[in-house]
């Protein structure tokens, strides 16, 4: 990580957390800001500024930062402070996506005869399509996450869900960044519609191939587009 870092500025207009869940809400807001790119890799998270922003005492802020560190979203550097972490393409393709692929392939293979779950997934795709028609990429990305979380939860495996929850915030850091490179916002719901159609086929080989292309292949294509853009610049 670069020794130069941008301090996290106090952002106005933030709803104040309720007393009963201050740590959780601070975590949720900071996690979303990190994953969406509002807080960039290397940005310093200063406890006093965060406390002022959310009108909370230092305790909940420290607890929130520790949780984000356990999720791999921030890094604590002794004698320097807490900084937003970075997920490199090597980390994404070599470590995080293979874990996600294994979990979601397992979950997809359990869908045979699960019409209720397939109906829920189809409903999410329909919502995603409406968000794409409205041109709201943030909503499309949020529904993308909801689709895959629903898929993983459907496997009814506590271990699978715990591991997926651990890696997905770091994956989202990269995906949010790369989603702007997606060829068209309408292609995102179409890709998920194709997944639902394949899930209904009950063809396990086809399911494995399509899930792998969706999770790994799409990331590789987006990374290539990012690399080409940097080269052109």
C-alpha positions in Angstrom: 0.0 0.0 0.0 1.3 3.5 -0.8 2.6 5.5 2.1 0.6 8.4 0.8 -3.1 8.2 1.8 -6.1 10.4 1.5 -7.9 11.1 4.8 -11.6 10.0 4.9 -13.5 13.3 4.9 -16.6 13.9 7.0 -19.6 13.4 4.6 -22.5 15.6 5.4 -26.2 14.5 5.4 -25.5 11.1 6.9 -28.4 9.7 8.9 -27.3 9.2 12.5 -27.2 5.6 13.8 -29.7 4.6 16.4 -28.2 4.1 19.9 -29.1 0.4 20.0 -27.1 -0.5 16.9 -24.4 2.2 16.5 -21.5 -0.2 15.7 -23.6 -2.2 13.2 -24.7 0.9 11.3 -21.2 2.4 11.3 -20.0 -0.8 9.9 -22.7 -0.9 7.2 -22.1 2.6 6.1 -18.3 2.3 5.9 -18.6 -1.1 4.2 -20.8 0.3 1.5 -18.6 3.3 1.0 -15.6 1.1 0.6 -17.2 -1.4 -1.7 -18.7 1.3 -3.9 -15.4 3.1 -4.2 -16.4 6.2 -2.3 -13.6 5.4 0.0 -10.7 4.3 -2.2 -7.8 1.9 -1.4 -5.2 3.7 0.7 -7.7 6.2 2.3 -7.1 6.6 6.0 -10.0 6.1 8.3 -9.5 8.4 11.3 -11.5 7.5 14.4 -12.2 11.0 15.5 -13.5 12.0 12.0 -15.7 8.9 11.9 -17.0 9.6 15.4 -17.9 13.2 14.4 -19.6 12.0 11.2 -21.8 9.5 13.0 -22.1 11.4 16.3 -20.9 8.3 18.2 -18.2 7.7 20.9 -14.8 6.1 20.1 -15.9 2.7 21.3 -18.4 1.8 18.5 -15.9 3.2 16.0 -13.1 1.0 17.2 -15.3 -2.0 17.1 -16.6 -1.2 13.6 -13.0 -0.8 12.3 -12.0 -4.1 13.9 -14.9 -5.8 12.2 -14.0 -4.3 8.8 -10.4 -5.5 9.4 -11.7 -9.0 10.0 -13.6 -8.8 6.7 -10.4 -7.8 4.9 -11.7 -4.4 3.9 -9.4 -2.3 6.0 -5.8 -2.8 7.2 -4.3 -1.6 10.5 -0.7 -0.4 10.3 0.9 0.0 13.7 1.9 3.5 14.5 0.2 4.8 11.4 -3.5 4.0 11.6 -6.3 2.2 9.7 -6.5 2.4 5.9 -8.8 1.1 3.3 -7.4 -2.2 1.9 -6.9 -3.2 -1.7 -7.9 -6.2 -3.7 -5.6 -6.8 -6.6 -6.5 -8.7 -9.7 -4.2 -11.5 -8.5 -6.1 -11.7 -5.2 -9.4 -11.7 -7.1 -8.6 -14.3 -9.7 -6.3 -16.5 -7.6 -8.0 -16.6 -4.3 -11.4 -15.0 -3.8 -13.2 -16.0 -7.0 -12.3 -19.7 -6.8 -13.7 -19.7 -3.3 -16.9 -18.0 -4.5 -17.1 -20.3 -7.5 -16.9 -23.5 -5.4 -19.7 -22.3 -3.0 -22.1 -21.0 -5.7 -21.6 -24.1 -7.9 -22.4 -26.2 -4.9 -25.5 -24.1 -4.2 -26.7 -24.2 -7.9 -26.4 -27.9 -8.0 -28.9 -28.2 -5.1 -31.6 -26.3 -6.9 -33.2 -29.3 -8.7 -36.9 -29.3 -7.7 -36.6 -26.1 -5.7 -39.2 -24.2 -7.7 -39.8 -21.8 -4.8 -36.2 -20.6 -4.8 -36.1 -20.4 -8.6 -39.2 -18.2 -8.5 -37.5 -15.9 -6.0 -34.4 -15.7 -8.2 -36.6 -14.9 -11.2 -38.3 -12.2 -9.3 -34.9 -10.6 -8.5 -33.9 -10.7 -12.1 -37.2 -9.0 -13.0 -36.4 -6.2 -10.5 -32.9 -6.0 -11.9 -34.3 -5.5 -15.4 -36.5 -2.7 -14.2 -33.5 -1.0 -12.5 -31.5 -1.4 -15.7 -34.4 0.2 -17.7 -34.3 3.1 -15.3 -30.6 3.4 -15.7 -29.8 3.0 -12.0 -26.5 1.0 -11.9 -26.3 1.1 -8.1 -29.7 -0.7 -7.8 -28.6 -3.2 -10.4 -25.4 -4.0 -8.4 -27.4 -4.3 -5.2 -29.8 -6.7 -6.8 -26.9 -8.6 -8.2 -25.6 -9.2 -4.7 -29.1 -10.1 -3.5 -29.4 -12.7 -6.3 -26.2 -14.5 -5.3 -26.8 -14.3 -1.6 -30.2 -15.9 -2.2 -28.6 -18.6 -4.2 -26.1 -19.4 -1.5 -28.7 -19.3 1.3 -30.8 -21.7 -0.6 -28.1 -24.4 -0.1 -28.9 -24.2 3.7 -25.2 -24.7 4.6 -24.1 -22.5 7.5 -20.4 -23.1 6.5 -21.0 -22.1 2.9 -22.8 -18.9 3.9 -20.2 -17.9 6.4 -17.3 -18.4 4.0 -19.2 -16.6 1.2 -20.0 -13.7 3.5 -16.3 -13.5 4.4 -15.1 -13.2 0.8 -17.9 -11.4 -0.9 -17.2 -7.8 0.5 -13.7 -8.0 -0.9 -15.0 -9.3 -4.3 -17.5 -6.5 -4.4 -14.7 -3.9 -4.0 -13.4 -5.0 -7.4 -16.7 -5.6 -9.0 -18.1 -2.2 -8.2 -15.0 -0.7 -9.6 -15.2 -2.7 -12.8 -18.9 -2.6 -13.3 -18.6 0.8 -15.0 -16.6 -1.0 -17.7 -19.5 -3.4 -18.3 -20.5 -3.2 -22.0 -24.2 -2.3 -21.2 -26.3 -2.1 -18.0 -29.0 -4.2 -19.6 -26.5 -7.1 -20.1 -26.3 -7.6 -16.3 -29.9 -8.8 -15.9 -29.7 -10.7 -19.1 -26.7 -12.7 -17.7 -28.7 -13.5 -14.6 -31.7 -14.5 -16.6 -29.5 -17.0 -18.4 -28.3 -18.3 -15.1 -31.9 -18.9 -13.9 -32.7 -20.6 -17.3 -29.7 -22.9 -16.9 -30.7 -23.7 -13.2 -34.1 -24.9 -14.5 -32.4 -27.2 -17.0 -31.0 -29.4 -14.1 -28.0 -30.1 -16.4 -25.2 -30.2 -13.9 -22.4 -29.9 -16.5 -24.1 -26.9 -18.1 -24.7 -25.4 -14.7 -21.0 -25.7 -13.7 -19.9 -24.2 -17.0 -22.3 -21.2 -16.9 -21.6 -20.4 -13.2 -17.9 -20.5 -13.9 -18.2 -18.2 -16.9 -20.5 -15.8 -14.9 -18.2 -15.6 -11.9 -14.7 -16.0 -13.3 -15.1 -15.4 -17.0 -17.0 -12.1 -16.6 -14.4 -10.8 -14.1 -11.6 -11.7 -16.5 -13.3 -9.8 -19.3 -13.9 -6.8 -17.1 -10.3 -6.8 -15.9 -9.1 -7.0 -19.5 -11.3 -4.0 -20.4 -9.8 -2.1 -17.5 -6.2 -3.0 -18.5 -6.9 -1.9 -22.1 -8.4 1.4 -20.9 -5.3 2.1 -18.7 -3.0 1.3 -21.7 -5.0 3.7 -24.0 -4.9 6.5 -21.4 
